[in-house]
Amino acid sequence: MTAMELSPSDQMMIEGLYWWDIPTLFRCPVDRDPRGCDIALIGVPHSTGNGTTERDQHLGPRAVRDVSAMARRVNMALELDPWNACRIRDLGDVPFPEANDNEACIERITQFYRRVDAAGARPISVGGDHSVTGGIMQAIAGRDAKLTGGRKAAFLHFDAHTDAYEQIPHFLGAVKSAAHWAAYLVRDGHIDATRSVQIGMRGNPRTLDWRKPSVELGYEMITMDRYREIGPEETMRIIRDRIGKDTPLYITFDLDCLDATVAPAVANLEVGVEGFRVDEVLRLLRCVRGLDVIGGDVVCLMPTKDSPNKQTAHIASIIMFEILSLVADRLQRGARAG
């Protein structure tokens, strides 16, 4: 008996086994044409924008594909079955024939996502190091972008680091690097920092003014110390008030915002100050329910440093699921209103 001949209950049973059959993101069909979906799941296997010795982030998309079948669930918090709410497809990976050339790779990402933007599909991506967000947003936000209607987007940026370090000209040779995207996207007119929130920054920075560029660019920054002081309710109020209900919103999630005991397989561990727990970030993500979430990414997974049960890869799939659920919820609400 083939998989196509299985009863619906048997099919549901085996589709949740991450080790069974061909791995795609969340068991979604592969369709290279973004015109065939409402939500496009994309792998971005890029790791030359980080510049450190921890270069295995290009293995992140494959690791999440290997485990994400277990995360193909309904979303109880949103009371939503995203898989039946809209068309969700796996577009495969961005191709990188110049994989060791960061600047060429960023432009490859932009070219790929321009096709996604032109199709009106909302991308949910897994990296790759955090430089990939720069390439994505060059395509889907700002002038000529369809998903934002030509407007700038807002960021909801989860991270242990600001990635706006424009006081350094490059990161070990990478210019549009994992350390620079949060700055140049504002300077180049893709992101409105005055509508954006950076959250989760923690630990001792390299210099006393390491966070100064984010403040000067106009970001609202909620460090872990500030979050612990004001609490989740006030944090969620700040996030919603800052973004506003009509601003196109992109969620970028660096796994290193999570505590190292929760997500050990990340590129830039911050172990000196406790990071987020999973339930904390899921609650914060859900506070933007109903806003115009145009897409999101999960980055900085280091599969070669993961635990034997692939703990961090599983967590990456859970965060992806939450973001795609927010997008599916928004699209379903729009369909009902229409």
C-alpha positions as CSV (number, residue, x, y, z in Angstrom):
1,M,0.0,0.0,0.0
2,T,1.4,3.4,-1.0
3,A,1.1,6.5,1.1
4,M,-1.6,7.8,-1.3
5,E,-3.7,4.7,-0.5
6,L,-3.6,5.2,3.3
7,S,-6.7,6.1,5.2
8,P,-6.8,9.7,6.5
9,S,-6.1,8.6,10.1
10,D,-3.2,6.4,9.0
11,Q,-1.8,9.2,6.8
12,M,-2.0,11.7,9.8
13,M,-0.2,9.2,12.0
14,I,2.8,8.7,9.7
15,E,3.1,12.2,8.5
16,G,4.0,13.3,12.0
17,L,7.0,11.0,12.1
18,Y,10.0,13.1,11.3
19,W,12.1,10.2,10.1
20,W,9.6,8.9,7.6
21,D,9.6,9.6,3.8
22,I,11.0,12.6,2.0
23,P,11.7,15.6,4.3
24,T,10.1,18.9,3.3
25,L,9.4,21.8,5.5
26,F,6.4,20.7,7.6
27,R,5.5,18.0,5.1
28,C,4.4,20.7,2.7
29,P,4.4,20.0,-1.1
30,V,7.4,21.3,-3.0
31,D,6.5,23.9,-5.5
32,R,9.3,26.1,-7.0
33,D,6.7,28.6,-8.3
34,P,5.7,31.1,-5.7
35,R,2.5,31.9,-7.6
36,G,1.2,28.5,-6.3
37,C,1.0,29.5,-2.7
38,D,-0.1,32.1,-0.1
39,I,2.8,31.3,2.3
40,A,6.2,30.3,0.9
41,L,8.5,28.3,3.0
42,I,12.1,28.8,2.0
43,G,15.5,27.6,3.1
44,V,18.4,30.0,3.0
45,P,21.6,27.9,3.4
46,H,24.1,30.8,3.8
47,S,26.9,31.1,6.3
48,T,29.5,33.5,5.0
49,G,27.9,36.6,6.5
50,N,28.8,35.7,10.1
51,G,32.6,35.7,9.7
52,T,33.3,33.7,12.8
53,T,34.6,30.2,12.9
54,E,31.1,28.9,13.5
55,R,30.2,28.6,9.8
56,D,27.8,25.6,9.8
57,Q,24.7,27.7,9.7
58,H,24.2,26.8,6.1
59,L,23.1,23.4,7.4
60,G,20.2,24.9,9.2
61,P,17.5,24.5,6.5
62,R,18.3,20.8,6.0
63,A,18.2,20.2,9.8
64,V,14.8,21.8,10.1
65,R,13.4,19.9,7.1
66,D,14.6,16.7,8.8
67,V,12.5,17.4,12.0
68,S,9.7,19.8,11.1
69,A,7.1,17.1,10.3
70,M,6.7,16.8,14.1
71,A,5.6,20.5,14.1
72,R,2.9,20.1,11.5
73,R,0.1,20.7,14.1
74,V,-2.9,22.9,14.7
75,N,-2.3,26.0,16.7
76,M,-4.3,25.8,19.8
77,A,-3.5,29.3,21.1
78,L,-4.8,30.8,17.8
79,E,-7.5,28.1,17.4
80,L,-6.2,27.7,13.8
81,D,-5.3,24.9,11.4
82,P,-2.9,26.9,9.2
83,W,-2.5,24.0,6.7
84,N,-6.2,24.2,5.7
85,A,-6.5,28.0,6.1
86,C,-4.3,28.8,3.1
87,R,-1.9,27.4,0.6
88,I,1.5,26.7,2.1
89,R,4.3,25.3,-0.1
90,D,8.0,24.5,0.3
91,L,9.9,26.5,-2.4
92,G,13.2,24.8,-1.7
93,D,16.4,26.6,-1.1
94,V,17.9,29.8,-2.4
95,P,20.7,28.7,-4.8
96,F,24.2,29.9,-3.9
97,P,26.7,29.2,-6.7
98,E,29.1,31.8,-5.1
99,A,28.6,30.4,-1.6
100,N,31.9,31.7,-0.2
101,D,31.2,35.3,-1.4
102,N,28.9,37.0,1.0
103,E,28.1,40.0,-1.1
104,A,27.2,37.9,-4.1
105,C,25.0,35.6,-1.9
106,I,23.1,38.6,-0.4
107,E,22.2,39.7,-3.9
108,R,21.2,36.1,-4.9
109,I,18.8,36.1,-1.9
110,T,17.3,39.4,-3.1
111,Q,16.8,38.1,-6.6
112,F,15.1,35.0,-5.3
113,Y,12.7,36.9,-3.0
114,R,11.8,39.5,-5.7
115,R,10.0,36.6,-7.4
116,V,8.3,35.7,-4.2
117,D,7.3,39.4,-3.6
118,A,6.0,39.7,-7.2
119,A,3.8,36.7,-6.7
120,G,2.3,38.1,-3.5
121,A,3.4,35.1,-1.5
122,R,4.4,35.8,2.1
123,P,7.8,34.1,2.9
124,I,8.7,32.2,6.1
125,S,12.4,31.3,5.9
126,V,15.0,29.4,7.8
127,G,18.6,30.3,7.6
128,G,21.5,30.5,7.5
129,D,23.2,33.3,9.4
130,H,21.5,36.5,10.2
131,S,22.9,38.3,7.2
132,V,20.1,36.6,5.1
133,T,17.5,39.0,6.5
134,G,19.2,41.8,4.7
135,G,18.9,40.1,1.4
136,I,15.3,39.2,2.0
137,M,14.2,42.7,3.0
138,Q,15.9,44.3,0.1
139,A,13.3,42.5,-2.0
140,I,10.1,42.6,0.0
141,A,10.0,46.0,1.7
142,G,10.4,49.6,0.6
143,R,10.0,51.2,-2.8
144,D,8.7,48.8,-5.5
145,A,7.9,46.0,-3.0
146,K,4.5,44.5,-3.6
147,L,4.1,42.9,-0.1
148,T,4.4,46.3,1.6
149,G,2.7,48.4,-1.1
150,G,6.0,50.3,-1.6
151,R,6.2,51.2,2.0
152,K,8.9,50.5,4.6
153,A,8.3,47.6,6.9
154,A,8.6,47.3,10.6
155,F,10.8,44.8,12.4
156,L,10.0,42.7,15.4
157,H,13.6,41.5,16.0
158,F,14.3,38.8,18.6
159,D,18.1,38.6,19.2
160,A,20.8,38.6,21.9
161,H,22.6,41.2,19.7
162,T,21.5,44.3,17.8
163,D,23.1,43.5,14.5
164,A,23.3,47.2,13.8
165,Y,27.0,47.6,14.3
166,E,27.7,50.2,11.7
167,Q,30.6,51.6,13.7
168,I,32.6,48.8,12.2
169,P,33.0,48.8,8.3
170,H,32.8,45.0,7.9
171,F,32.6,41.8,9.8
172,L,35.8,39.9,9.0
173,G,35.4,40.9,5.4
174,A,31.7,40.6,5.0
175,V,30.1,44.0,4.4
176,K,26.3,43.2,4.2
177,S,27.0,40.9,7.1
178,A,25.2,39.4,10.1
179,A,26.4,42.3,12.1
180,H,25.1,45.1,9.8
181,W,21.7,44.3,8.2
182,A,19.7,46.0,11.0
183,A,21.5,49.3,10.1
184,Y,21.8,49.3,6.3
185,L,18.2,48.3,5.8
186,V,17.1,51.4,7.7
187,R,19.6,53.6,5.8
188,D,18.5,52.2,2.5
189,G,14.8,52.8,3.0
190,H,13.5,49.2,3.6
191,I,12.8,49.4,7.3
192,D,11.2,52.0,9.5
193,A,13.1,51.8,12.8
194,T,10.7,54.2,14.4
195,R,8.1,51.5,14.1
196,S,10.4,48.6,15.0
197,V,11.3,46.8,18.2
198,Q,14.5,44.9,19.0
199,I,14.1,42.6,21.9
200,G,16.3,40.2,23.9
201,M,19.7,41.8,23.8
202,R,21.8,40.7,26.7
203,G,25.3,40.1,28.0
204,N,28.3,42.4,28.2
205,P,28.9,44.1,24.8
206,R,32.4,44.6,23.3
207,T,32.3,48.4,24.0
208,L,30.3,50.7,26.2
209,D,28.6,52.2,23.1
210,W,27.9,48.9,21.3
211,R,24.1,49.5,21.4
212,K,24.3,53.2,20.5
213,P,23.7,52.7,16.7
214,S,20.3,51.1,17.3
215,V,19.2,54.0,19.4
216,E,20.4,56.6,16.9
217,L,18.7,54.7,14.1
218,G,15.4,55.0,16.0
219,Y,14.8,51.4,17.2
220,E,12.9,50.7,20.4
221,M,15.2,48.3,22.3
222,I,14.0,46.0,25.0
223,T,17.0,44.4,26.5
224,M,16.6,41.3,28.7
225,D,17.2,43.4,31.8
226,R,14.5,45.8,30.7
227,Y,12.1,42.9,29.9
228,R,12.6,41.4,33.4
229,E,12.0,44.8,34.9
230,I,8.8,45.8,33.1
231,G,7.4,42.3,32.5
232,P,5.6,40.7,29.6
233,E,2.4,42.7,29.6
234,E,4.1,46.0,29.3
235,T,6.5,44.6,26.7
236,M,3.6,43.4,24.6
237,R,1.9,46.8,24.9
238,I,5.1,48.5,23.7
239,I,5.4,46.2,20.8
240,R,1.8,46.7,19.6
241,D,1.8,50.4,20.1
242,R,5.2,50.8,18.4
243,I,4.3,48.8,15.3
244,G,0.7,50.0,14.8
245,K,-2.1,48.1,13.3
246,D,-1.5,49.2,9.6
247,T,2.3,48.8,9.3
248,P,3.6,45.9,7.3
249,L,5.5,43.8,9.9
250,Y,8.4,41.4,9.4
251,I,9.5,39.1,12.2
252,T,13.1,38.1,12.4
253,F,14.1,35.6,15.1
254,D,17.7,34.8,16.0
255,L,17.7,31.6,18.1
256,D,20.4,33.0,20.3
257,C,17.8,35.2,22.1
258,L,16.8,31.9,23.8
259,D,18.7,30.8,26.8
260,A,21.7,28.6,26.0
261,T,20.2,25.7,28.0
262,V,17.1,25.9,25.7
263,A,18.8,26.4,22.4
264,P,22.5,25.3,22.6
265,A,23.1,25.0,18.9
266,V,23.5,28.6,17.9
267,A,26.3,30.6,16.3
268,N,26.9,33.2,19.0
269,L,26.1,31.9,22.4
270,E,25.4,34.4,25.2
271,V,25.7,32.5,28.4
272,G,26.4,35.3,30.9
273,V,22.8,36.4,31.3
274,E,19.7,34.1,31.1
275,G,17.8,34.4,27.9
276,F,14.2,33.7,26.9
277,R,12.4,30.5,27.6
278,V,10.3,29.1,24.7
279,D,6.9,29.9,26.4
280,E,8.0,33.5,26.8
281,V,8.9,34.1,23.2
282,L,5.7,32.3,21.9
283,R,3.6,34.6,24.1
284,L,5.5,37.7,22.8
285,L,5.1,36.5,19.2
286,R,1.3,36.0,19.7
287,C,0.9,39.6,20.8
288,V,1.1,40.7,17.1
289,R,-1.8,38.6,16.1
290,G,-4.0,40.5,13.7
291,L,-1.2,42.8,12.5
292,D,-0.1,42.7,8.9
293,V,2.7,40.1,9.2
294,I,4.2,39.9,5.7
295,G,6.8,37.2,6.6
296,G,9.5,36.1,8.9
297,D,12.7,34.2,9.4
298,V,14.4,32.0,11.9
299,V,18.2,32.1,11.8
300,C,21.5,31.1,13.3
301,L,20.9,27.4,13.8
302,M,24.1,25.4,14.1
303,P,23.1,21.8,13.6
304,T,26.7,20.4,14.1
305,K,26.5,21.7,17.7
306,D,23.1,20.4,18.5
307,S,22.1,17.8,21.1
308,P,21.6,14.2,19.8
309,N,17.8,14.6,19.9
310,K,18.2,17.8,17.6
311,Q,16.7,20.0,20.3
312,T,17.5,23.3,18.8
313,A,16.4,22.2,15.3
314,H,13.0,21.2,16.8
315,I,12.8,24.6,18.5
316,A,13.5,26.4,15.2
317,S,10.6,24.5,13.6
318,I,8.3,25.6,16.5
319,I,9.2,29.2,16.0
320,M,8.7,28.9,12.3
321,F,5.3,27.3,12.9
322,E,4.3,30.2,15.2
323,I,5.2,32.8,12.6
324,L,3.5,31.0,9.7
325,S,0.4,30.6,11.9
326,L,0.3,34.4,12.5
327,V,0.5,34.9,8.8
328,A,-2.2,32.3,8.1
329,D,-4.4,33.8,10.7
330,R,-4.0,37.2,9.1
331,L,-4.8,35.8,5.6
332,Q,-7.8,33.9,6.9
333,R,-9.2,37.1,8.6
334,G,-8.7,39.0,5.4
335,A,-10.6,36.3,3.4
336,R,-13.5,36.4,5.9
337,A,-13.6,40.2,5.7
338,G,-13.6,40.1,1.9
